[in-house]
Each structure stands twice: as structure tokens, then as C-alpha cells.
Amino acid sequence: MSTAQTRPIAAAPVDPMGGWTPKHNRWAVALTVTLATFMEVLDTSIANVALPHIAGNLSADQNESTWVLTSYLVSNAIILPISAWLATSFGRKRFYMTCVALFTVSSFLCGLAPSLGILVLFRVLQGFGGGGLAPSEQAILADTFPPSMRGMAFAMYGMAVVVAPAIGPTLGGWITDNFDWRWIFYINVPIGILSLFLTQRMVEDPPYLQAERHKRGNKLSVDYIGLGLIALAIGCLQVVLDKGQEADWFASAWITICLALAITSLVAWIVWEWRHPNPIVDIKLFKRRNFATAMFFTFVLGIVLFGTTVVIPQFLQSLLGYSAMKAGEALSGGGFAMMIMMPIAGVLVSRVDARFMIATGFAMTAASLYHMATHLNLQIDFQTAAMLRVYQTLGLAFIFIPSNTLAYVGIPRNKNNQVSGMNAFIRNIGGSIGIAVITTFLTRLAQQHQTYMVAHAVNGNYTFDRLLRSLSQGSADAGVATRQAYARIYGMIQAQALTLAYVDVVMVMAVVVAGLIPLVFLMKRAPKASGDQPPAH
């Protein structure tokens, strides 16, 4: 009798969600959260091309206007690592809707800002709201879709993440040229209102989150020391990355102090969180091989994606004379390529070993970066530049989706918020570090190439003398013609030196990405899900 009674219990599948499925269509939920993702990621790049207009309108210089970007990135980076804790403490849906509302209201206030200081203040608030969106959205998708369907869900989310930065500069340039820079903030308002309405109707917290919140009751244990340490560490690090090159890095005392504070605070935070019984960030997740490796790949993906988003427009604008809007259009082809590749990767991830997909993605990305390095020159046309971006983005879908999928392998359901929060945080930090490192390398390498070429641009060098004579002809005043010829040669040397610096940076990125291919197989293969049941933990 007892055997007959226990047999069904032993055979029953373990379902951490208690058989829960969303009340509304899963894809409607995915589309709802993707809408806010697109709005937030778009805002990280759309303001870039409007900085000169903002500076002129608010009576600020160009250096001061960059705080419009820096302030957003700093507050965004601070909220990302603690968003999982906030979502668990206050309820994920409630936290998510609060972030959407804060982002929408602060966007409207940014448009109304009468001075640069007020604009920076509202951008800080906007960054706090935007920072909580991406982690919550990924966690919502992970809970809404069973493992067998997560690939396509992450594909939809990934399209928003990669397409928004691609069209941001183009859209920002068009709005600024045809309307007013304030409209780059106002356009968030209707999208935010629609997102709030759909979220209220479509999104819900799964039973395990509701149970955790009821278990906590009104007792909210706040790790003030952990919050303070991570805010100080990330805030200082972001300032160093954004302002380091401008201040000549360690030649500046305040940059050195900020970096020392960032490192000290980060180490202290890791030690504190490791030992804390209720940490705001579960550092011990990095003991899991798949999670740690996936976060490393996400970091590299951030460097490549954000780094090349900076390299191509800068090259086109500074060396080929393209307008901001035209340079942004050169990136848009890559966005459309990602829109095609994301669904393909989403379908394949449930049928093919995700590790082979990531290795293929890294190989494609490395090959495209090598191709880009061999074709960057001062004679390329718009079509060539746009295709270089298309080739570079084709492999990213095969990294983004399977890496995200493998990151959740072996992770308990109640840690989904932690995984998504850390994933977004690592990607953004990778992007910030990538942009800072690439900008610094471009400056230093250009100086090295220029020094080498100037050393050979001397009288007695046959090529130099012939060029000087050809540029000096056609003027009645030989002295003026010679001086003008020297100026033109110096400009040519500067352009060639900077071009070689771009080539060097892209080539180094290609080598680094290629070196990651063997590391893919450190990850464990994702277990095959039976039906729609999530794996037991």
C-alpha cells in the first residue's frame, strides 16, 4: 500500500514554478518588456550626436556637456548590480514599473531642463530608472519561457539591445537637425506610458517571487555597507573610464584617487558580500563554471559591440568628413543584420550545442574584425564602411543568445534576478572599459605612427621631396607655397597616422576575440529539457 502511494510521488517531475504559466501570451509579455529595453538602450546613444547643440543652447563648453552622458552612465552602472536585490525585496513587477515610470518622468524633465546642471541632475535620475530595466526584463523572460523556448525569447530581447545603439546616432542626428535637441528626451514619454500600460496588463510575478516577498513580510534587511561600497566603487570607476583620457589618466591626481577608491571599494565589497548572509549581489554564483564563463564572454561582447560602435562613426567623421547622421547610417546596416541573425540563433540554440554556437560566433567576429582591419583606409566609400559593420555584427547573435542561455544552467529559479542583473551590469562595464581603452589606444598609437612618419618626412628623402615640389607648384610666391605644402603634408601625415591607429586597434580586437574560442569549451553543455519542464535545481 505504501509502495503504491509513494510511487507517483517519486515519479513526479520537480517543478520549481509549481506548474505556473503566465496568464497572458508569452510573446506578448516578451514584446512588452522588449519595448522598454529598446527605449532605455536607445537613450544611451541617441544623445551623443546632440552634445554640441546641448552645449550651445545651455551656454556650456564641449567638455562640460559630456557630463550629460557621464552622469547617466554612472547612475546606470550603480543601480545595475543591486537591481536583483531591489526586485526581490519590493516585488519584480512593482520595481520594474517604478523604473519605467522614473525613466519616463525624468526624460520629460530632461527636455524641460533650463540649465546644464539641472539637465545632469535629471539624467542621473533617468540613469537610475534605466539601470533597473534590463535586469528585470531578462529575469521576466527567463521565468516566462521554459528552457526550450528561451533562445527565441532572448533573441527578441537581443534585437532591441543591438539595434537601438545602431540607430540611436542616426535618429538623434535627424531629430536634432530637424527639430530640437529636447525632443530626443520627449520621444521617451509616449513609449514609457505605453510600456507602463502593457506591463500592468501583461506582466506578473511568478509564485516563487510572491512567496519570497510574503516570507520577508515588512522586514526589509538593508545591507547599507554593501550598497555604499558598490555605489562608491562603480561611481568612481565610471568617472575614471569616462574622463581618464581627457585628463591624461595618471597624470591627473583626481583620476588616480578615483581609481584607487574604485579598486579599494570593489575589493572590500566583494569580501563583504561573500560573507554576508543576505548579500545584495550573490558573488558566490561565480563559483559556477557556466555562469562565470558566460559573464566573461558578456564582458568581451560589451567591449566589441560598444567599442566598434565608437570606432566606425569616429573614423568616418574625423577622417572622411561624414556628418553625424551619415556616420550613424553606416551602423544601421549592422542593426538590420542582427535582426535577421537573432531569430536564427534563437532557433538553433535549442537544437545545437550552445558551446559550438559561441565558438562559431567568436570565429565569425574575429574574421570580420580582421577583414575590417585590412580594409580601413582613407579611400573607402560609404557602402564599404556599412558592409564592414554588417560583417562584424553577423556573429554576435551566436555569442549573445547561447551565452545568455548557458548562464542560467544549474542556477536556482530564485537566482534568476541575480543572473540577469549581473549580465546587464557586466555588459555595460565591458562597454565602458572598451570605449575607454580603445580611445586611449587610438590616441597613443596615432602619436607613435606620426612620430615615425615625421622622422622620414625630411629633405633628402626622394618621395618627400617630390611630394613637396608637386604641392608647391602653381603659386607666384614660392615661400608661401612651400609653407602651405608643408602644412598639407603634415595634415596628410596626421590622417595616415590615425588611420593606422584604427587598423591596429581593430586588429588587436580580432586577435583577442579569436583567443577566446578555446575557452568556450570550459562551459558545461546545457541539459536537454524534457518538454517544457524547467530543469530541477
C-alpha positions as CSV (number, residue, x, y, z in Angstrom):
1,M,0.0,0.0,0.0
2,S,2.7,2.4,1.0
3,T,4.7,1.5,-2.2
4,A,1.6,2.2,-4.3
5,Q,1.2,5.6,-2.6
6,T,4.8,6.7,-2.9
7,R,5.4,5.6,-6.4
8,P,3.5,8.5,-8.1
9,I,5.3,11.0,-5.8
10,A,8.7,9.6,-6.7
11,A,7.9,9.7,-10.4
12,A,6.5,13.2,-10.5
13,P,8.8,15.8,-12.1
14,V,10.2,18.5,-9.9
15,D,8.8,21.9,-11.0
16,P,10.2,24.9,-9.1
17,M,7.4,27.0,-10.5
18,G,4.7,24.7,-9.2
19,G,3.2,24.3,-12.7
20,W,2.8,28.0,-13.1
21,T,2.4,29.5,-16.6
22,P,1.7,33.2,-17.4
23,K,-1.9,34.3,-17.7
24,H,-1.2,36.1,-20.9
25,N,0.6,35.0,-24.1
26,R,4.3,34.6,-23.5
27,W,5.2,36.5,-26.7
28,A,3.0,39.4,-25.7
29,V,5.0,39.6,-22.4
30,A,8.2,39.4,-24.3
31,L,7.2,42.2,-26.6
32,T,6.1,44.3,-23.7
33,V,9.4,44.1,-21.9
34,T,11.4,44.5,-25.1
35,L,9.6,47.8,-25.7
36,A,11.1,49.3,-22.6
37,T,14.5,47.7,-23.4
38,F,14.6,49.4,-26.7
39,M,13.7,52.8,-25.2
40,E,16.4,52.6,-22.5
41,V,19.2,51.3,-24.7
42,L,18.4,53.8,-27.4
43,D,18.8,56.6,-24.9
44,T,22.4,55.6,-24.1
45,S,23.4,56.5,-27.7
46,I,20.9,59.0,-29.0
47,A,22.2,61.9,-27.0
48,N,25.8,61.6,-28.3
49,V,25.3,63.5,-31.6
50,A,23.3,66.2,-29.8
51,L,26.0,67.3,-27.4
52,P,27.2,70.3,-29.4
53,H,23.7,71.6,-29.7
54,I,23.0,71.0,-26.0
55,A,26.2,72.8,-25.0
56,G,25.4,75.8,-27.2
57,N,21.8,76.1,-26.1
58,L,22.7,75.8,-22.4
59,S,25.8,78.1,-22.6
60,A,28.3,75.3,-21.7
61,D,31.5,74.2,-23.3
62,Q,32.0,70.9,-25.0
63,N,33.8,69.3,-22.0
64,E,31.1,70.3,-19.6
65,S,28.4,68.9,-21.9
66,T,29.9,65.4,-21.8
67,W,28.6,65.1,-18.2
68,V,25.2,64.6,-19.9
69,L,26.5,61.2,-20.9
70,T,28.7,60.5,-17.9
71,S,26.0,61.2,-15.3
72,Y,23.6,58.8,-17.0
73,L,26.3,56.1,-17.2
74,V,27.4,56.5,-13.6
75,S,23.9,56.2,-12.1
76,N,23.0,53.4,-14.5
77,A,26.1,51.4,-13.5
78,I,25.4,51.9,-9.8
79,I,21.8,50.5,-9.9
80,L,22.6,47.5,-12.2
81,P,24.3,45.3,-9.7
82,I,21.8,45.9,-6.9
83,S,18.7,45.7,-9.2
84,A,18.2,42.0,-8.4
85,W,18.1,42.6,-4.7
86,L,15.7,45.5,-5.2
87,A,13.4,43.4,-7.4
88,T,13.3,40.6,-4.9
89,S,12.7,43.0,-2.0
90,F,10.0,45.1,-3.4
91,G,8.5,42.7,-6.0
92,R,9.8,42.5,-9.5
93,K,6.8,43.8,-11.3
94,R,6.5,46.7,-8.9
95,F,10.2,47.5,-9.1
96,Y,10.1,47.2,-12.9
97,M,7.1,49.6,-13.3
98,T,8.8,52.0,-10.9
99,C,11.9,52.1,-13.1
100,V,9.8,52.6,-16.2
101,A,7.9,55.5,-14.5
102,L,11.1,57.1,-13.2
103,F,12.7,56.8,-16.6
104,T,9.7,58.3,-18.4
105,V,9.2,61.2,-16.0
106,S,12.9,62.1,-15.8
107,S,13.1,62.0,-19.6
108,F,10.3,64.6,-19.8
109,L,12.2,66.7,-17.2
110,C,15.4,66.4,-19.2
111,G,13.6,68.0,-22.1
112,L,12.5,70.9,-19.9
113,A,15.9,71.5,-18.2
114,P,16.8,75.2,-18.3
115,S,20.5,74.7,-17.5
116,L,23.2,72.1,-17.8
117,G,23.3,71.4,-14.0
118,I,19.6,70.7,-13.9
119,L,19.9,68.5,-17.0
120,V,22.7,66.5,-15.4
121,L,20.5,66.0,-12.3
122,F,17.6,64.7,-14.3
123,R,20.0,62.5,-16.3
124,V,21.1,60.9,-13.0
125,L,17.5,60.1,-12.2
126,Q,17.0,58.8,-15.7
127,G,20.0,56.5,-15.3
128,F,18.7,55.1,-12.0
129,G,15.4,54.3,-13.8
130,G,17.1,52.8,-16.9
131,G,19.5,50.8,-14.9
132,G,16.8,48.7,-13.3
133,L,15.0,47.9,-16.6
134,A,17.4,45.4,-18.4
135,P,18.0,43.0,-15.4
136,S,14.3,42.8,-14.6
137,E,13.4,42.2,-18.3
138,Q,15.8,39.4,-18.7
139,A,14.6,37.8,-15.4
140,I,11.0,38.1,-16.6
141,L,11.8,36.4,-19.8
142,A,13.7,33.6,-18.0
143,D,10.7,32.9,-15.8
144,T,8.0,33.4,-18.5
145,F,9.6,31.0,-21.0
146,P,10.7,27.3,-20.4
147,P,14.3,26.5,-21.2
148,S,13.3,25.0,-24.6
149,M,11.9,28.4,-25.7
150,R,14.3,30.8,-24.0
151,G,16.6,31.1,-27.1
152,M,13.9,32.8,-29.2
153,A,12.8,35.0,-26.2
154,F,16.4,36.2,-25.7
155,A,16.6,36.7,-29.5
156,M,13.8,39.2,-29.3
157,Y,15.4,40.9,-26.4
158,G,18.8,40.8,-28.1
159,M,17.4,42.6,-31.2
160,A,16.4,45.5,-29.0
161,V,19.8,45.6,-27.3
162,V,21.8,45.7,-30.5
163,V,19.5,47.6,-32.9
164,A,18.9,50.5,-30.5
165,P,22.6,51.6,-30.3
166,A,22.9,51.2,-34.1
167,I,20.0,53.6,-35.0
168,G,20.5,55.9,-32.0
169,P,23.1,58.2,-33.6
170,T,21.1,58.4,-36.8
171,L,17.8,59.1,-35.1
172,G,19.5,61.6,-32.7
173,G,21.1,63.4,-35.6
174,W,17.8,63.6,-37.6
175,I,15.8,64.9,-34.6
176,T,18.5,67.5,-33.7
177,D,18.8,68.7,-37.3
178,N,15.1,68.9,-38.0
179,F,13.5,69.8,-34.6
180,D,15.2,70.5,-31.3
181,W,17.6,68.5,-29.1
182,R,14.9,68.4,-26.3
183,W,12.9,66.0,-28.5
184,I,15.5,63.3,-28.1
185,F,14.1,63.1,-24.5
186,Y,10.5,63.8,-25.2
187,I,10.1,60.8,-27.5
188,N,10.6,58.5,-24.5
189,V,7.4,59.8,-22.9
190,P,4.7,58.1,-25.1
191,I,6.8,54.9,-25.2
192,G,7.1,54.9,-21.5
193,I,3.4,55.4,-21.0
194,L,2.6,52.6,-23.4
195,S,5.1,50.3,-21.6
196,L,3.5,51.1,-18.2
197,F,0.1,50.2,-19.5
198,L,1.1,47.0,-21.1
199,T,3.2,45.9,-18.1
200,Q,0.3,46.4,-15.8
201,R,-1.9,44.2,-18.0
202,M,0.6,41.6,-19.1
203,V,3.4,41.1,-16.6
204,E,3.1,39.2,-13.3
205,D,5.3,37.9,-10.6
206,P,5.7,34.1,-10.5
207,P,4.7,32.2,-7.4
208,Y,8.2,31.7,-6.0
209,L,8.8,35.5,-6.0
210,Q,5.5,36.2,-4.3
211,A,6.3,33.5,-1.7
212,E,9.7,35.1,-1.0
213,R,8.1,38.6,-0.7
214,H,5.4,37.3,1.7
215,K,8.1,35.4,3.7
216,R,10.0,38.6,4.1
217,G,6.9,40.5,5.1
218,N,7.6,44.0,6.2
219,K,11.1,43.1,7.4
220,L,13.4,44.6,4.8
221,S,17.0,43.8,5.7
222,V,19.1,46.5,4.0
223,D,22.8,45.9,3.6
224,Y,23.8,49.5,3.9
225,I,27.5,48.8,3.9
226,G,27.2,46.7,0.7
227,L,25.1,49.4,-1.0
228,G,27.6,52.1,-0.1
229,L,30.7,50.2,-1.2
230,I,29.3,49.2,-4.6
231,A,27.9,52.7,-5.3
232,L,31.3,54.2,-4.4
233,A,33.2,51.6,-6.5
234,I,31.2,51.8,-9.6
235,G,30.7,55.6,-9.5
236,C,34.5,56.2,-9.2
237,L,35.3,53.6,-11.9
238,Q,32.8,55.1,-14.3
239,V,34.2,58.6,-13.8
240,V,37.8,57.2,-14.4
241,L,36.7,55.4,-17.6
242,D,34.8,58.4,-19.0
243,K,37.2,61.2,-18.0
244,G,40.6,59.4,-17.9
245,Q,41.8,60.0,-21.4
246,E,40.6,63.6,-21.3
247,A,42.6,64.2,-18.0
248,D,45.6,62.2,-19.3
249,W,45.0,59.3,-16.9
250,F,47.5,59.0,-14.1
251,A,49.0,62.5,-14.8
252,S,45.8,63.7,-13.1
253,A,45.7,63.4,-9.3
254,W,42.0,63.2,-9.1
255,I,41.8,60.4,-11.7
256,T,44.4,58.4,-9.7
257,I,42.5,59.0,-6.4
258,C,39.2,57.9,-8.1
259,L,40.8,54.7,-9.4
260,A,42.3,53.9,-6.0
261,L,38.9,54.4,-4.4
262,A,37.2,52.2,-7.0
263,I,39.7,49.3,-6.6
264,T,39.7,49.5,-2.8
265,S,35.9,49.8,-2.6
266,L,35.4,46.9,-5.0
267,V,37.7,44.5,-3.2
268,A,36.1,45.4,0.1
269,W,32.6,45.0,-1.4
270,I,33.5,41.5,-2.7
271,V,34.8,40.4,0.6
272,W,31.8,41.8,2.5
273,E,29.2,40.3,0.1
274,W,30.9,36.9,0.2
275,R,30.5,36.7,3.9
276,H,27.1,38.5,4.3
277,P,24.1,36.2,5.0
278,N,21.8,38.3,2.8
279,P,24.0,39.9,0.1
280,I,22.6,42.4,-2.4
281,V,24.6,40.6,-5.0
282,D,25.3,36.8,-4.7
283,I,29.0,36.8,-5.5
284,K,29.1,33.0,-4.9
285,L,27.4,32.5,-8.2
286,F,30.8,32.9,-9.8
287,K,31.7,29.5,-8.3
288,R,29.6,28.0,-11.0
289,R,31.7,27.5,-14.1
290,N,28.9,28.2,-16.7
291,F,27.9,31.5,-15.0
292,A,31.5,32.8,-14.6
293,T,32.4,31.9,-18.2
294,A,29.2,33.4,-19.6
295,M,29.8,36.6,-17.6
296,F,33.4,36.8,-19.1
297,F,32.0,36.4,-22.6
298,T,29.4,39.0,-21.9
299,F,32.2,41.4,-20.8
300,V,34.0,40.8,-24.1
301,L,30.8,41.2,-26.1
302,G,30.3,44.6,-24.4
303,I,33.8,45.6,-25.4
304,V,33.4,44.5,-29.1
305,L,29.8,45.8,-29.5
306,F,30.3,49.2,-27.9
307,G,33.9,49.6,-29.0
308,T,33.2,49.1,-32.7
309,T,30.1,51.3,-32.3
310,V,32.5,54.1,-31.4
311,V,35.3,53.2,-33.9
312,I,33.4,53.3,-37.1
313,P,31.5,56.6,-36.7
314,Q,34.6,58.3,-35.3
315,F,36.7,57.1,-38.3
316,L,34.0,58.3,-40.8
317,Q,33.5,61.7,-39.1
318,S,37.1,62.6,-38.2
319,L,38.9,61.3,-41.3
320,L,36.3,61.1,-44.1
321,G,34.3,64.2,-43.2
322,Y,30.9,62.4,-42.8
323,S,28.2,64.1,-40.9
324,A,26.9,62.6,-37.6
325,M,23.8,61.5,-39.3
326,K,25.6,59.9,-42.2
327,A,28.0,58.1,-39.9
328,G,25.1,56.8,-37.9
329,E,23.6,55.4,-41.1
330,A,26.7,53.4,-41.6
331,L,25.9,51.5,-38.4
332,S,22.3,50.9,-39.2
333,G,23.0,48.0,-41.6
334,G,24.6,46.1,-38.8
335,G,21.4,46.5,-36.8
336,F,19.3,45.1,-39.6
337,A,21.8,42.2,-40.0
338,M,21.4,41.4,-36.3
339,M,17.6,41.5,-36.7
340,I,18.0,38.7,-39.2
341,M,20.5,36.7,-37.3
342,M,18.9,36.8,-33.8
343,P,15.9,34.6,-34.7
344,I,18.2,32.2,-36.5
345,A,20.4,31.9,-33.4
346,G,17.3,31.6,-31.2
347,V,16.0,28.6,-33.2
348,L,19.4,26.9,-33.3
349,V,20.2,27.3,-29.6
350,S,17.6,24.7,-28.7
351,R,18.8,22.2,-31.3
352,V,22.6,22.6,-31.4
353,D,25.3,22.5,-28.7
354,A,25.4,26.1,-27.5
355,R,29.1,25.9,-27.0
356,F,29.7,25.3,-30.7
357,M,27.4,28.2,-31.5
358,I,29.5,30.5,-29.3
359,A,32.8,29.3,-30.8
360,T,31.3,29.9,-34.3
361,G,30.2,33.4,-33.2
362,F,33.7,34.2,-31.9
363,A,35.3,32.9,-35.1
364,M,33.0,34.9,-37.3
365,T,33.5,38.0,-35.2
366,A,37.3,37.6,-35.3
367,A,37.3,37.1,-39.0
368,S,35.1,40.1,-39.6
369,L,37.4,42.3,-37.4
370,Y,40.4,41.1,-39.3
371,H,38.6,41.9,-42.6
372,M,37.7,45.3,-41.2
373,A,41.4,46.0,-40.3
374,T,42.6,45.1,-43.8
375,H,40.1,47.3,-45.5
376,L,40.2,50.5,-43.4
377,N,41.7,53.3,-45.4
378,L,41.1,56.9,-46.5
379,Q,39.6,55.8,-49.8
380,I,36.7,53.6,-48.7
381,D,33.3,54.6,-49.8
382,F,30.1,54.6,-47.7
383,Q,28.9,51.2,-48.9
384,T,32.2,49.6,-48.0
385,A,32.1,51.1,-44.5
386,A,28.5,50.0,-44.0
387,M,29.3,46.4,-45.1
388,L,32.2,46.3,-42.7
389,R,29.8,46.9,-39.9
390,V,27.3,44.3,-41.3
391,Y,30.1,41.6,-41.4
392,Q,31.1,42.5,-37.8
393,T,27.6,42.0,-36.4
394,L,26.8,38.7,-38.1
395,G,28.5,36.6,-35.5
396,L,27.3,38.5,-32.4
397,A,24.0,36.7,-32.3
398,F,25.7,33.4,-32.0
399,I,27.5,34.7,-28.9
400,F,24.8,36.7,-27.2
401,I,21.9,34.2,-27.2
402,P,23.7,30.9,-26.3
403,S,25.9,32.6,-23.7
404,N,22.8,34.0,-22.0
405,T,21.1,30.6,-22.2
406,L,24.1,28.7,-20.7
407,A,24.4,31.3,-17.9
408,Y,21.2,30.0,-16.4
409,V,22.2,26.4,-16.4
410,G,22.3,25.0,-12.9
411,I,21.0,28.3,-11.4
412,P,18.1,28.1,-9.0
413,R,14.9,29.9,-10.1
414,N,15.1,32.3,-7.2
415,K,18.5,33.5,-8.5
416,N,17.2,34.5,-12.0
417,N,17.1,38.1,-10.9
418,Q,20.8,37.9,-9.9
419,V,21.8,36.3,-13.2
420,S,20.0,38.9,-15.3
421,G,21.3,41.8,-13.2
422,M,24.9,40.7,-13.3
423,N,24.6,40.0,-17.0
424,A,23.5,43.6,-17.8
425,F,26.0,45.1,-15.4
426,I,29.0,43.2,-16.8
427,R,28.0,44.0,-20.4
428,N,27.8,47.8,-19.6
429,I,31.0,47.8,-17.7
430,G,32.7,45.9,-20.6
431,G,31.3,48.6,-22.9
432,S,32.7,51.4,-20.8
433,I,36.1,49.8,-20.4
434,G,36.2,49.0,-24.1
435,I,35.4,52.6,-25.1
436,A,38.0,54.0,-22.7
437,V,40.7,51.6,-23.7
438,I,40.1,52.0,-27.4
439,T,40.0,55.8,-27.2
440,T,43.3,55.7,-25.3
441,F,45.0,53.3,-27.7
442,L,43.9,55.3,-30.7
443,T,45.5,58.5,-29.2
444,R,48.7,56.8,-28.2
445,L,49.1,54.7,-31.4
446,A,48.4,57.7,-33.6
447,Q,51.2,59.6,-31.8
448,Q,53.6,56.7,-32.4
449,H,52.8,56.4,-36.0
450,Q,53.0,60.1,-36.5
451,T,56.4,60.3,-34.8
452,Y,57.7,57.5,-37.1
453,M,56.4,59.1,-40.3
454,V,57.6,62.6,-39.4
455,A,61.1,61.2,-38.9
456,H,61.1,60.1,-42.5
457,A,59.4,63.3,-43.9
458,V,62.7,65.2,-44.3
459,N,64.5,67.0,-47.1
460,G,66.7,64.4,-49.0
461,N,64.0,61.8,-48.9
462,Y,63.1,61.3,-52.6
463,T,59.4,60.7,-52.0
464,F,59.1,63.6,-49.6
465,D,60.9,66.0,-52.0
466,R,58.8,65.0,-55.0
467,L,55.6,65.5,-53.0
468,L,56.8,68.8,-51.7
469,R,57.6,70.1,-55.2
470,S,54.2,68.9,-56.6
471,L,52.3,70.7,-53.8
472,S,54.4,73.9,-54.1
473,Q,53.7,74.4,-57.8
474,G,51.2,76.9,-59.2
475,S,51.9,79.8,-56.8
476,A,53.7,83.1,-57.5
477,D,55.1,83.3,-54.0
478,A,57.5,80.4,-53.5
479,G,57.8,81.0,-49.8
480,V,54.0,80.9,-49.1
481,A,53.6,77.9,-51.4
482,T,56.3,76.0,-49.6
483,R,54.7,76.7,-46.2
484,Q,51.3,75.7,-47.4
485,A,52.8,72.5,-48.9
486,Y,54.4,71.6,-45.5
487,A,51.0,72.2,-43.8
488,R,49.2,69.9,-46.2
489,I,51.9,67.2,-45.8
490,Y,51.6,67.4,-42.0
491,G,47.8,67.1,-42.3
492,M,48.3,64.0,-44.5
493,I,50.7,62.5,-42.0
494,Q,48.2,63.1,-39.2
495,A,45.4,61.4,-41.2
496,Q,47.5,58.4,-42.2
497,A,48.8,58.0,-38.6
498,L,45.3,58.0,-37.2
499,T,44.2,55.5,-39.9
500,L,47.0,53.2,-38.9
501,A,46.0,53.5,-35.3
502,Y,42.4,52.4,-36.1
503,V,43.8,49.5,-38.1
504,D,46.0,48.4,-35.1
505,V,43.1,48.7,-32.6
506,V,40.8,46.6,-34.8
507,M,43.5,44.0,-35.4
508,V,44.1,43.6,-31.7
509,M,40.4,43.1,-31.1
510,A,40.4,40.4,-33.8
511,V,43.3,38.6,-32.0
512,V,41.6,38.9,-28.6
513,V,38.3,37.5,-29.8
514,A,40.0,34.6,-31.7
515,G,41.8,33.7,-28.5
516,L,38.5,33.2,-26.7
517,I,37.4,30.3,-28.9
518,P,39.1,27.5,-26.9
519,L,37.7,28.9,-23.6
520,V,34.2,28.2,-24.8
521,F,34.6,24.5,-24.0
522,L,35.2,25.3,-20.3
523,M,31.4,25.6,-20.1
524,K,29.1,22.6,-19.5
525,R,26.6,21.7,-22.1
526,A,23.1,22.7,-21.4
527,P,20.9,19.6,-20.3
528,K,18.2,18.6,-22.7
529,A,14.8,19.8,-21.2
530,S,12.0,17.3,-21.2
531,G,9.1,19.0,-22.8
532,D,8.5,22.4,-21.2
533,Q,9.6,21.4,-17.7
534,P,12.5,23.6,-16.4
535,P,15.4,21.7,-15.1
536,A,15.3,20.9,-11.4
537,H,17.7,22.6,-9.0
